[in-house]
Amino acid sequence: MRVRVLAVLFLCSTLGLEVSAKDDEVLPYVGGEKVIIRVKVPRELAAREVEAVYRSTVCTSVAYDVDGNPYKRDGYRRLDVQSVREGDTEVLRTELPVDRGGRCRWRLSNVTFGIRYGETSQFGESVAHGEGGGVVVMFDGSNSPGGGLGIKVDGDVDISPDYYPWLSERFVGGYSKDANLVTSRSPYVRYLALSARRVNFEPVLHSAYLVSSVGPKIKRKGDYAIFHYSDGSSSTEGGGEPSFRKLQAIRKAAELESVK
């Protein structure tokens, strides 16, 4: 496993990511427990880059709240991690040391990974990669990337969520056409797994149930994107995303009809 430390030092307001270029570097793995991430990538999709965040309660920094009062904030370090394919399978494997030690006593806080569309030509010309397909697993009680509570899991994590393709077309603020993935909690599904040492992610892509949306061409109160579902129905949806519940119902009804 090769780990490339990002050269750019950054600050994330949600996580309070603080790094130092001096003596609190994340050290190479020298033994101990690991978390193993296994992602089975559907043939039509590609894997997202794995990003691991390590936290230190030793190398802290001082931050200020909205009233200007100082408080102590843990140190964080983000690493991009390279996955390795398991033989000739569709499974990508990533191994993350739980402890990286050093003066700062870095410990694994969370990991972000997932799937996305690697090739979008099937949706037409000039279609960009969109949102969805992300997974965050938190191994401690600190905030996850982007915020939000996680689904609590005892022990290891085995997840196999349903995903649907969503082709979105937007006009307001500049034209864009994106290939997205929709699941029960988009764009990221979050899990809180304090004792997990294995994470198995086997997404199920239902390509036959494409939902497309066309946004308004003029920004005007009361105008919303129209969503067109594979059963021929159309509707507006709260939150500006397709209804996952409706997608599930359409698929299950079609599958039930096919066995009659």
C-alpha positions as CSV (number, residue, x, y, z in Angstrom):
1,M,0.0,0.0,0.0
2,R,1.4,3.4,-0.9
3,V,0.2,6.5,0.8
4,R,0.7,9.9,-0.7
5,V,0.4,12.8,1.8
6,L,-1.3,15.7,0.2
7,A,1.2,18.5,-0.4
8,V,-1.4,21.2,0.1
9,L,-2.2,22.1,3.7
10,F,-5.8,22.9,4.1
11,L,-8.5,23.9,6.6
12,C,-11.9,22.3,6.6
13,S,-14.4,24.3,8.7
14,T,-16.4,21.2,9.6
15,L,-13.6,19.0,10.6
16,G,-11.2,21.7,11.7
17,L,-8.4,20.1,9.7
18,E,-5.0,21.3,11.0
19,V,-1.6,20.1,9.8
20,S,1.9,21.1,10.4
21,A,4.9,20.9,8.0
22,K,7.3,20.3,10.8
23,D,7.4,17.4,13.4
24,D,3.8,16.1,13.3
25,E,3.9,14.3,10.0
26,V,2.0,11.1,9.7
27,L,4.5,8.2,10.0
28,P,4.7,5.1,7.8
29,Y,2.9,2.0,9.1
30,V,5.1,0.1,11.6
31,G,2.7,-2.6,12.7
32,G,-0.5,-3.1,14.6
33,E,-4.2,-3.2,13.7
34,K,-5.6,-2.3,10.3
35,V,-9.0,-1.5,8.8
36,I,-9.6,-3.3,5.5
37,I,-11.9,-1.6,3.0
38,R,-13.3,-3.8,0.2
39,V,-15.3,-2.2,-2.6
40,K,-16.9,-4.3,-5.3
41,V,-17.2,-2.0,-8.3
42,P,-20.1,-2.6,-10.8
43,R,-18.8,-2.8,-14.4
44,E,-20.5,0.4,-15.5
45,L,-18.9,2.4,-12.7
46,A,-15.5,3.4,-11.4
47,A,-14.2,3.7,-7.8
48,R,-13.8,7.0,-6.1
49,E,-10.4,7.8,-4.5
50,V,-10.1,6.6,-1.0
51,E,-9.4,9.4,1.5
52,A,-8.4,8.6,5.1
53,V,-8.4,11.2,7.9
54,Y,-6.2,10.7,11.0
55,R,-6.9,12.6,14.2
56,S,-4.5,13.7,17.0
57,T,-5.6,14.7,20.5
58,V,-1.9,15.6,21.2
59,C,-1.1,18.0,18.4
60,T,-3.9,20.5,18.8
61,S,-4.5,24.0,17.7
62,V,-6.4,27.0,19.0
63,A,-9.5,28.1,17.2
64,Y,-12.1,30.7,17.9
65,D,-15.9,30.6,18.1
66,V,-18.3,33.1,16.6
67,D,-17.9,35.2,19.8
68,G,-14.2,35.3,19.5
69,N,-13.6,32.9,22.4
70,P,-10.6,30.5,22.0
71,Y,-11.0,26.8,22.3
72,K,-8.7,23.8,21.7
73,R,-9.2,21.8,18.5
74,D,-7.8,18.4,17.6
75,G,-5.3,18.1,14.8
76,Y,-6.3,16.3,11.6
77,R,-4.4,14.9,8.6
78,R,-5.9,13.7,5.4
79,L,-4.2,11.1,3.2
80,D,-5.0,9.8,-0.3
81,V,-4.7,6.0,-0.3
82,Q,-4.1,3.7,-3.2
83,S,-6.3,0.6,-3.5
84,V,-5.2,-2.7,-4.9
85,R,-7.4,-5.0,-7.1
86,E,-8.0,-8.5,-5.7
87,G,-6.8,-10.7,-8.5
88,D,-9.0,-10.6,-11.6
89,T,-12.1,-9.6,-9.6
90,E,-14.1,-6.4,-9.4
91,V,-13.1,-5.9,-5.8
92,L,-10.7,-3.1,-4.8
93,R,-8.9,-3.5,-1.4
94,T,-7.5,-0.8,0.8
95,E,-5.7,-1.4,4.1
96,L,-5.5,1.5,6.6
97,P,-3.4,1.3,9.8
98,V,-5.5,2.2,12.9
99,D,-2.6,3.8,14.6
100,R,0.2,5.7,12.9
101,G,1.9,6.8,16.0
102,G,4.5,9.5,15.9
103,R,4.8,12.4,18.4
104,C,1.2,13.3,17.7
105,R,-0.1,9.7,18.1
106,W,-2.2,9.9,15.0
107,R,-5.2,7.6,15.0
108,L,-7.7,6.7,12.2
109,S,-10.8,9.0,12.4
110,N,-12.8,8.3,9.2
111,V,-12.5,7.2,5.7
112,T,-14.3,8.3,2.5
113,F,-14.7,6.1,-0.6
114,G,-17.4,5.1,-3.0
115,I,-18.3,4.8,-6.7
116,R,-19.1,7.1,-9.6
117,Y,-19.6,7.0,-13.3
118,G,-16.3,6.6,-15.0
119,E,-17.6,6.7,-18.5
120,T,-20.5,9.0,-19.3
121,S,-20.8,8.7,-23.1
122,Q,-23.7,6.4,-22.7
123,F,-25.8,9.4,-21.6
124,G,-24.8,11.6,-24.6
125,E,-22.2,14.2,-25.4
126,S,-20.7,16.6,-22.9
127,V,-22.1,14.8,-19.8
128,A,-20.0,15.3,-16.7
129,H,-19.5,13.2,-13.6
130,G,-22.1,14.2,-11.0
131,E,-22.9,13.6,-7.4
132,G,-23.7,10.5,-5.4
133,G,-22.1,7.2,-4.6
134,G,-20.0,8.4,-1.7
135,V,-19.6,6.5,1.6
136,V,-18.1,7.8,4.9
137,V,-17.3,5.5,7.7
138,M,-16.4,7.1,11.1
139,F,-14.3,5.3,13.6
140,D,-14.5,7.8,16.4
141,G,-16.9,10.4,17.7
142,S,-15.6,13.3,15.7
143,N,-17.6,15.0,12.9
144,S,-17.6,13.4,9.5
145,P,-16.6,15.2,6.3
146,G,-19.5,17.4,5.3
147,G,-21.2,16.9,8.7
148,G,-24.2,14.8,9.4
149,L,-24.9,11.9,11.8
150,G,-24.0,8.3,10.8
151,I,-25.9,5.1,10.9
152,K,-24.6,3.3,14.0
153,V,-23.1,-0.1,13.3
154,D,-21.8,-2.6,15.9
155,G,-18.8,-4.6,14.7
156,D,-17.7,-4.7,11.0
157,V,-19.6,-3.0,8.2
158,D,-21.3,-4.9,5.4
159,I,-23.4,-2.7,3.1
160,S,-25.0,-3.4,-0.2
161,P,-27.1,-0.3,-1.1
162,D,-29.3,0.1,-4.2
163,Y,-28.3,2.8,-6.6
164,Y,-30.1,4.4,-9.6
165,P,-28.7,6.5,-12.4
166,W,-29.9,10.1,-12.5
167,L,-29.2,12.3,-15.5
168,S,-29.7,16.0,-14.5
169,E,-29.9,18.9,-16.8
170,R,-29.6,22.4,-15.4
171,F,-29.8,25.9,-17.0
172,V,-29.8,28.5,-14.2
173,G,-26.3,29.6,-13.3
174,G,-24.8,28.1,-16.4
175,Y,-25.7,25.0,-18.4
176,S,-24.7,21.6,-17.1
177,K,-25.6,17.9,-17.7
178,D,-24.4,15.4,-15.1
179,A,-24.6,11.7,-14.5
180,N,-25.4,11.1,-10.9
181,L,-26.1,8.2,-8.6
182,V,-29.1,8.1,-6.2
183,T,-29.5,6.0,-3.1
184,S,-31.4,6.3,0.2
185,R,-29.0,9.0,1.5
186,S,-27.3,11.0,-1.2
187,P,-24.7,12.2,-2.0
188,Y,-23.0,10.4,1.0
189,V,-24.1,7.5,3.1
190,R,-22.5,7.8,6.6
191,Y,-21.8,5.1,9.1
192,L,-20.5,5.2,12.7
193,A,-18.6,2.1,13.4
194,L,-16.3,2.5,16.4
195,S,-15.1,-1.1,16.5
196,A,-15.1,-2.0,12.8
197,R,-11.9,-3.5,11.3
198,R,-13.5,-4.7,8.0
199,V,-15.8,-2.7,5.7
200,N,-17.4,-4.5,2.7
201,F,-19.2,-2.3,0.2
202,E,-21.1,-4.1,-2.6
203,P,-23.3,-1.5,-4.3
204,V,-26.1,-2.7,-6.6
205,L,-26.7,-0.5,-9.7
206,H,-30.1,-0.7,-11.3
207,S,-29.2,0.7,-14.7
208,A,-32.6,0.0,-16.3
209,Y,-34.4,2.5,-14.1
210,L,-32.9,5.8,-15.2
211,V,-34.5,9.0,-13.9
212,S,-33.8,12.2,-15.7
213,S,-34.5,15.8,-14.6
214,V,-34.8,19.1,-16.5
215,G,-34.4,22.3,-14.5
216,P,-36.1,25.6,-15.2
217,K,-34.4,27.9,-17.7
218,I,-35.2,31.0,-15.7
219,K,-34.9,31.5,-12.0
220,R,-38.4,32.2,-10.9
221,K,-40.3,31.5,-7.7
222,G,-42.4,28.4,-7.9
223,D,-40.4,26.9,-10.8
224,Y,-38.7,23.6,-10.1
225,A,-36.9,20.8,-11.9
226,I,-39.2,18.1,-13.5
227,F,-38.2,14.5,-12.9
228,H,-39.0,11.9,-15.5
229,Y,-39.1,8.3,-14.2
230,S,-38.7,5.1,-16.1
231,D,-42.4,4.1,-15.7
232,G,-43.4,7.2,-17.7
233,S,-44.4,9.4,-14.7
234,S,-43.2,12.9,-14.1
235,S,-43.1,15.1,-11.0
236,T,-41.3,17.7,-9.0
237,E,-39.5,16.6,-5.9
238,G,-38.6,18.3,-2.7
239,G,-35.0,18.9,-2.1
240,G,-34.2,18.9,-5.8
241,E,-33.4,15.2,-6.0
242,P,-35.3,12.2,-7.3
243,S,-37.4,10.2,-4.8
244,F,-35.5,7.1,-3.9
245,R,-38.7,5.6,-2.5
246,K,-40.4,6.1,-5.8
247,L,-37.5,4.6,-7.7
248,Q,-37.6,1.5,-5.4
249,A,-41.4,1.1,-5.9
250,I,-41.1,1.4,-9.7
251,R,-38.4,-1.3,-9.8
252,K,-40.1,-3.7,-7.5
253,A,-43.4,-3.3,-9.4
254,A,-41.6,-4.1,-12.7
255,E,-39.8,-7.1,-11.2
256,L,-43.1,-8.4,-9.8
257,E,-44.8,-8.0,-13.1
258,S,-42.0,-9.8,-14.9
259,V,-42.5,-13.0,-12.9
260,K,-46.3,-13.2,-13.6
